[in-house]
Each structure stands twice: as C-alpha cells, then as structure tokens.
Amino acid sequence: MYRVLIVDDEEPVLDGYDFMLKSTNGFTLCGKARSGYDALKLIYELKPDLVFMDINIPGMDGLEVIAEVHKKFASMVFILSTAYERFDLAQRAIPLGVFDYLVKPVSKKTFFAALEKVQEHLDSRISEFEQESIQEAGIQQYLRKTIWKTVSPDEWEQYRRRFVFPSGKGIVCIMELGEAAEVYGSAIMEKLSLRYHCRYDFTMNQGIYLVLGDVKREELEAYMETVLREIFPVEGYALGIGGLYHGSELHQSCAEAMEDLRRKRNGAQNRERLRIIQLRRKTGIAPGEETAQIFCDLWKDIFCTYDFSVAKAKMVSVFMFIMDDCSGCYSGRAEVSPPFGAAEEIMALPDIAAWEAWAAPAFEQIQRQATGRRSKSFPMPLVKAIKYVHDHYTETIQLPKIAEAANVSAAYLSRLFSEYLKTNFVDYVTELRIGQAEKLIRESSMNIKEIAFAVGYQDPNYFSKIFKKVTGLSPRTFGVSAEEPL
C-alpha cells in the first residue's frame, strides 16, 4: 500500500479526498495538513509516497514546500491541486518534478485517473530501485575490498562500465567518523555531490569517498574542510586524502590517504598531549578564562576523536591528573581528599549533553580550589615570574629579565620552574605562545605572519617550525591563510 498525505486548507476537500482514497486498493491515507508548515513537518515525519498539495495554503505555499523537500525526497510523488489553472504556477512546478496538476473541484474520474497513473509510476520504480540497490551494493563491495588492490587496466574498465563511473581517474578520501559514521557520512556525501562526482561507503567507523574526475587535490581538500566544519558539531575529525590516479592505480591513492590520516591522527594526539600538559601546569595559576578554554578545546577534541565510552575514560584520567597536581590527593603529598569521585560521576553520564552539563561546573570547582592552594604553595618569586610571562609573552622575553622582575637570580628561578611546574622556562613560554596561536587560528582571520607577531615570534618561518614541533601540524593545516608562501 502506498501512503498518501493530503495538504489543503479546506475541510471538504480533505474529507472528499479521504473518502475517495478509501475505495482504492493500492493507497492509504497517512495524514492531513492544513498549512505549509504542517505539511513540511508531516512530510519529514511520515515520508509518504504521494502528496496531494494545494498551492494556496497558509504559511508557505504548496510550491515552496515542494521546493524545500523535493531534493531530500527525490522519489516522493507530488500532485498539485488548485482552484485556478495558471501557466505561471505550471512553470514553477516543472523544475520541481511535480507529477500532475489538478484543477478543483476534482471529479472522481479525474482523481482515480491520477491515482492510476501514480500507481503505474510507483510500481515501475520498484524494479528501478531494486536495480539501484544492486548497483549500490556492488559499489560498496568495490570500495571496501577491490579499490585497495592492484587491478589491470582492463579490469578497471569493466568496473567503470558496470558502475557508470564518469571518469577514468579519481582521488580517495578517508575520514575517521567514529560513532558518527552513519549520521554524518551520508550528509558529507550529499555536500560533496554538489561539486564532484563521487561514491561513498563506510566501514569500521571510517568513511571512504571516491571522488571521480581530473580533480585538483588542494581544491578538494579545501572544499572538504569547508563541508566538515559546516556539518560536524565539533572540530577534531581526521581526514586523509590521497593523490590523483588512474582507476587501475587507485590503491596508491588509498595508501596515501591512509598515511595522511595516520599523520593527522598523530597530530590530534599531539594536540591532546599538549593541552593536558598546559592544563596541568596552568590550572590555578593562569587566568580562569584561559584554562577553561584549554579544557573546552581538550574535551571537544577527545569526544570527537574517540567513542563516547573511551572519551569518558580519558576525561577521568584528565580530572585525576589535575586534582592531584593541585592538591596531591592521589600521590600522598597532602592529606586531602579529592573534591568528588571523577570516575564514578563521569562514567555514569549517558550522553554528550549530560557530559557538557556536568563538565563545566566540575572543572570550575577544581579551578577555585587550585587557585587557593597553588597561590599559597608556590614561592612568591615564581608567582611574580608567571604573572610577568603571561603579561609580556608577546614581547621578546628572557629568563634573566624575568628573574630581575621577580628579584631572584636566573638560576634560582630556573630551579623553581623545574621543581613546581615540571618544565623549564623556555618550554613554558613556548607552550603559552603556541596555545595562544591556536586560539587565534580558530577565532580570527589573521594570516600566519600576523599570528606569529601577535604571540611573540618575529620570524614566521621559525614560528611555523615551532608550531609544528609542538602540535604535530603546521599552522596552515589549522586553516590559516598565509600572506605569502612559507
């Protein structure tokens, strides 16, 4: 039975169509709508096979509703009904793929004739869909197994003809999608299809995209990054892109995409490590807004990169590290109990929304305790030095100058950094600058040179090398538009 939705603001029309549908064998009424907005809502909820759509309805008119959904539901059949036969409406309806156009009042003969044509159309599409399903299954099998292997040019031509590939060349993209594979994979494919001929499958939480044609890798990567930023709720995804190859050599593009993905995944792990180090050193010392931002960036990366259960376990470790750094509650340095049971509370959270609601207040609680305890336990010269560094990191600063401001010798101040912060002065300043650079990359439109100057580096080339050494990625990979090649 094909499901029918009737959209009309006149009750007699709704009742009349309903009555006539009951005398048919192939159709059943699934819903009624009296306005454009109601129609839109029911189309998404009910996904009917056939929609009788009045044009002049409250809110969005019928053609606006069809324009909104016809790409999303390409197989859905729409029949317009209106009190007037107007050429301008027919012109608007043609590009939207409207199946038929009925002028009210609609007689039984006309109504049943329209249904008969719709049923023939829908019945014929079943076999088409079966063929498409077989074709799609073949493409998925090709992307999962064959594309990774060496094939002869003749074998490639057979695949190309079988799957109606429009080009003999292509690029493979592989994306780490995690638990979001089924949710976001198809959405990414839809966006890519607006610009490129491509095929898609996902397996083992990875999306595999074959982009066909004489494609420029740099342009494809830029467009993919734009699509991903638009679709994904948080940053932190990993995307690997191979080179352009003839179809018989696409296995090389697969290998390059996997290597690119591995390199970027390592970059994400480096960023995770850096942020944990920054968080442990700065909580209770640096301004609260700064450490809160580091914490937020850290958990967003972790929850996007790993499955929810693994991400929660990682955040348990993060909280235990910070609590121990600030109070010694897990290392026996002080007879202090942890402020709360991080493992018990975090692992009980059911979803990402619950995590967000829990995380900010919990971290704020630790920050308050850390500020009081660290300000008392740190020697005053170190407190002065840290404040000076945070106030002047954009300038050229050296240890002797900081020591002079703290009224101690450079050697003594160096020992304080090592003893209390578990780092040396140079690394502390570097991590502060790179952390601020990451923030500018995310939140500003500054180019590489401007960001280098803003965080205290006079040589953009040197800044780029330090940035990559610390984070595992170049500033350009983070999305900065360079003013000139570096």
Backbone hydrogen bonds, N-H to C=O, Kabsch-Sander energy under -0.5 kcal/mol:
donor,donor_aa,acceptor,acceptor_aa,energy
2,Y,26,G,-3.3
4,V,28,T,-2.5
5,L,50,L,-2.5
6,I,31,G,-2.1
7,V,52,F,-2.9
8,D,6,I,-0.5
8,D,33,A,-2.4
11,E,9,D,-0.6
14,L,10,E,-2.0
15,D,11,E,-2.6
16,G,12,P,-2.5
17,Y,13,V,-2.8
18,D,14,L,-2.0
19,F,15,D,-2.5
20,M,16,G,-2.2
21,L,17,Y,-2.3
22,K,18,D,-1.4
23,S,20,M,-1.1
24,T,21,L,-1.9
28,T,2,Y,-2.4
30,C,4,V,-3.1
31,G,4,V,-1.1
33,A,6,I,-2.4
36,G,58,P,-2.9
39,A,35,S,-2.3
40,L,36,G,-2.4
41,K,37,Y,-2.1
42,L,38,D,-2.5
43,I,39,A,-2.4
44,Y,40,L,-1.8
45,E,41,K,-1.9
46,L,42,L,-3.5
47,K,42,L,-0.6
47,K,43,I,-1.7
49,D,3,R,-1.6
50,L,3,R,-2.3
51,V,77,V,-2.6
52,F,5,L,-2.5
53,M,51,V,-0.7
53,M,79,I,-3.1
54,D,7,V,-2.1
54,D,52,F,-0.6
55,I,81,S,-1.2
57,I,55,I,-1.6
62,G,55,I,-2.1
65,V,61,D,-1.9
66,I,62,G,-2.1
67,A,63,L,-2.5
68,E,64,E,-1.6
69,V,65,V,-1.3
70,H,66,I,-2.5
73,F,69,V,-2.7
74,A,71,K,-0.6
76,M,73,F,-1.4
77,V,49,D,-2.6
79,I,51,V,-2.8
80,L,100,D,-2.5
81,S,53,M,-2.2
82,T,102,L,-2.0
86,R,84,Y,-0.9
90,A,86,R,-1.6
91,Q,87,F,-2.2
92,R,88,D,-1.7
93,A,89,L,-1.9
94,I,90,A,-1.8
96,L,93,A,-0.8
97,G,94,I,-1.8
98,V,93,A,-1.6
99,F,78,F,-2.2
100,D,78,F,-1.1
102,L,80,L,-3.4
104,K,82,T,-2.9
104,K,102,L,-0.6
107,S,105,P,-0.5
111,F,107,S,-2.6
112,F,108,K,-3.0
113,A,109,K,-2.1
114,A,110,T,-2.2
115,L,111,F,-2.1
116,E,112,F,-2.3
117,K,113,A,-1.9
118,V,114,A,-2.2
119,Q,115,L,-2.8
120,E,116,E,-2.1
121,H,117,K,-2.2
122,L,118,V,-3.0
123,D,119,Q,-2.8
124,S,120,E,-2.2
125,R,121,H,-1.5
126,I,122,L,-0.9
126,I,123,D,-0.6
127,S,123,D,-0.8
128,E,124,S,-1.1
129,F,125,R,-3.1
130,E,126,I,-2.3
131,Q,127,S,-2.2
132,E,128,E,-2.7
133,S,129,F,-2.9
134,I,130,E,-2.2
135,Q,131,Q,-2.7
136,E,132,E,-3.0
137,A,133,S,-2.3
138,G,134,I,-1.9
139,I,135,Q,-2.1
140,Q,136,E,-2.5
141,Q,137,A,-2.1
142,Y,138,G,-2.2
143,L,139,I,-2.7
144,R,140,Q,-2.2
145,K,141,Q,-2.0
146,T,141,Q,-0.9
147,I,142,Y,-2.8
148,W,145,K,-0.6
149,K,146,T,-2.3
151,V,248,S,-1.1
156,W,152,S,-2.5
157,E,153,P,-2.1
158,Q,154,D,-1.7
159,Y,155,E,-2.1
160,R,156,W,-3.0
161,R,157,E,-2.4
162,R,158,Q,-2.4
163,F,159,Y,-2.7
164,V,160,R,-0.6
165,F,160,R,-2.1
170,G,245,Y,-2.2
171,I,211,V,-2.4
173,C,209,Y,-2.8
174,I,240,G,-3.0
175,M,207,G,-2.4
176,E,238,A,-2.7
177,L,175,M,-0.7
177,L,205,N,-2.4
178,G,205,N,-1.4
180,A,177,L,-1.8
181,A,178,G,-1.4
184,Y,180,A,-3.1
185,G,180,A,-0.6
185,G,181,A,-2.1
188,I,184,Y,-2.5
189,M,185,G,-1.9
190,E,186,S,-2.4
191,K,187,A,-1.8
192,L,188,I,-2.6
193,S,189,M,-2.3
194,L,190,E,-0.6
194,L,191,K,-1.0
195,R,192,L,-1.7
196,Y,192,L,-3.0
197,H,212,L,-0.7
198,C,196,Y,-0.7
199,R,210,L,-2.0
201,D,208,I,-1.7
203,T,206,Q,-2.3
206,Q,203,T,-1.6
207,G,175,M,-2.6
208,I,201,D,-3.7
209,Y,173,C,-3.1
209,Y,207,G,-0.5
210,L,199,R,-2.6
210,L,208,I,-0.5
211,V,171,I,-2.9
211,V,209,Y,-0.7
212,L,197,H,-3.2
212,L,210,L,-0.6
213,G,169,K,-2.2
215,V,213,G,-2.1
217,R,215,V,-0.6
220,L,216,K,-2.4
221,E,217,R,-2.7
222,A,218,E,-2.2
223,Y,219,E,-2.3
224,M,220,L,-2.8
225,E,221,E,-2.4
226,T,222,A,-1.8
227,V,223,Y,-2.5
228,L,224,M,-2.8
229,R,225,E,-2.3
230,E,226,T,-1.6
231,I,227,V,-2.1
232,F,228,L,-2.7
238,A,176,E,-0.6
240,G,174,I,-3.4
242,G,172,V,-2.6
245,Y,170,G,-2.3
247,G,168,G,-2.8
249,E,246,H,-2.5
250,L,247,G,-1.2
252,Q,249,E,-1.7
253,S,249,E,-0.7
254,C,250,L,-2.1
255,A,251,H,-2.3
256,E,252,Q,-2.4
257,A,253,S,-2.4
258,M,254,C,-2.4
259,E,255,A,-2.1
260,D,256,E,-2.6
261,L,257,A,-2.4
262,R,258,M,-2.6
263,R,259,E,-2.4
264,K,260,D,-2.2
265,R,261,L,-2.7
266,N,262,R,-2.3
267,G,263,R,-1.6
268,A,264,K,-2.1
269,Q,265,R,-2.1
270,N,266,N,-2.3
271,R,267,G,-2.3
272,E,268,A,-2.2
273,R,269,Q,-2.5
274,L,270,N,-2.8
275,R,271,R,-2.5
276,I,272,E,-2.2
277,I,273,R,-2.3
278,Q,274,L,-2.7
279,L,275,R,-2.8
280,R,276,I,-2.5
281,R,277,I,-2.0
282,K,278,Q,-2.3
283,T,279,L,-2.1
285,I,282,K,-3.0
286,A,282,K,-2.3
290,E,287,P,-0.6
291,T,287,P,-1.8
292,A,288,G,-2.3
293,Q,289,E,-1.8
294,I,290,E,-2.0
295,F,291,T,-2.5
296,C,292,A,-2.3
297,D,293,Q,-2.8
298,L,294,I,-2.4
299,W,295,F,-2.4
300,K,296,C,-2.0
301,D,297,D,-2.0
302,I,298,L,-2.3
303,F,299,W,-2.8
304,C,300,K,-1.5
305,T,301,D,-1.9
306,Y,302,I,-2.2
311,A,307,D,-3.0
312,K,308,F,-2.2
313,A,309,S,-1.8
314,K,310,V,-2.2
315,M,311,A,-2.2
316,V,312,K,-1.8
317,S,313,A,-1.6
318,V,314,K,-2.0
319,F,315,M,-2.5
320,M,316,V,-2.2
321,F,317,S,-2.6
322,I,318,V,-2.4
323,M,319,F,-2.6
324,D,320,M,-2.1
325,D,321,F,-2.6
326,C,322,I,-2.2
327,S,323,M,-1.5
328,G,324,D,-2.4
329,C,323,M,-0.6
331,S,328,G,-0.6
332,G,328,G,-0.9
333,R,328,G,-0.9
334,A,328,G,-1.0
336,V,334,A,-1.9
342,A,340,F,-1.2
345,E,341,G,-2.3
346,I,342,A,-2.8
347,M,343,A,-2.2
348,A,344,E,-0.7
349,L,346,I,-1.8
355,W,351,D,-1.9
356,E,352,I,-2.5
357,A,353,A,-2.0
358,W,354,A,-1.8
359,A,355,W,-3.3
360,A,356,E,-1.1
362,A,358,W,-1.7
363,F,359,A,-2.8
364,E,360,A,-2.3
365,Q,361,P,-2.0
366,I,362,A,-1.8
367,Q,363,F,-2.6
368,R,364,E,-2.2
369,Q,365,Q,-1.9
370,A,366,I,-3.0
371,T,367,Q,-2.6
372,G,368,R,-1.6
373,R,369,Q,-2.3
374,R,370,A,-2.9
375,S,371,T,-1.6
376,K,372,G,-0.9
377,S,373,R,-2.0
378,F,374,R,-2.6
382,L,379,P,-0.6
383,V,379,P,-2.0
384,K,380,M,-2.6
385,A,381,P,-2.3
386,I,382,L,-2.7
387,K,383,V,-2.1
388,Y,384,K,-2.3
389,V,385,A,-2.6
390,H,386,I,-2.3
391,D,387,K,-1.7
392,H,388,Y,-1.8
393,Y,389,V,-0.9
395,E,392,H,-2.1
397,I,395,E,-0.9
402,I,398,Q,-1.9
403,A,399,L,-2.9
404,E,400,P,-2.1
405,A,401,K,-1.8
406,A,402,I,-1.6
407,N,403,A,-0.6
407,N,404,E,-0.9
408,V,403,A,-2.3
413,L,409,S,-2.2
414,S,410,A,-2.2
415,R,411,A,-1.8
416,L,412,Y,-1.8
417,F,413,L,-2.1
418,S,414,S,-1.9
419,E,415,R,-2.8
420,Y,416,L,-2.6
421,L,416,L,-0.6
421,L,417,F,-1.6
422,K,418,S,-0.7
423,T,417,F,-1.2
428,Y,424,N,-2.2
429,V,425,F,-2.2
430,T,426,V,-2.5
431,E,427,D,-2.7
432,L,428,Y,-1.9
433,R,429,V,-2.5
434,I,430,T,-2.8
435,G,431,E,-2.2
436,Q,432,L,-2.0
437,A,433,R,-2.3
438,E,434,I,-2.4
439,K,435,G,-1.6
440,L,436,Q,-2.1
441,I,437,A,-2.4
442,R,438,E,-2.1
443,E,439,K,-2.4
444,S,440,L,-2.1
451,I,447,N,-2.4
452,A,448,I,-2.7
453,F,449,K,-2.2
454,A,450,E,-2.1
455,V,451,I,-1.4
455,V,452,A,-0.5
456,G,453,F,-1.3
457,Y,452,A,-3.0
458,Q,456,G,-0.5
463,F,459,D,-2.4
464,S,460,P,-2.4
465,K,461,N,-1.9
466,I,462,Y,-2.5
467,F,463,F,-2.9
468,K,464,S,-2.2
469,K,465,K,-2.2
470,V,466,I,-2.3
471,T,467,F,-2.7
472,G,468,K,-2.3
477,T,474,S,-0.5
478,F,474,S,-1.0
478,F,475,P,-0.5
479,G,476,R,-1.8
480,V,475,P,-1.4
482,A,480,V,-0.8
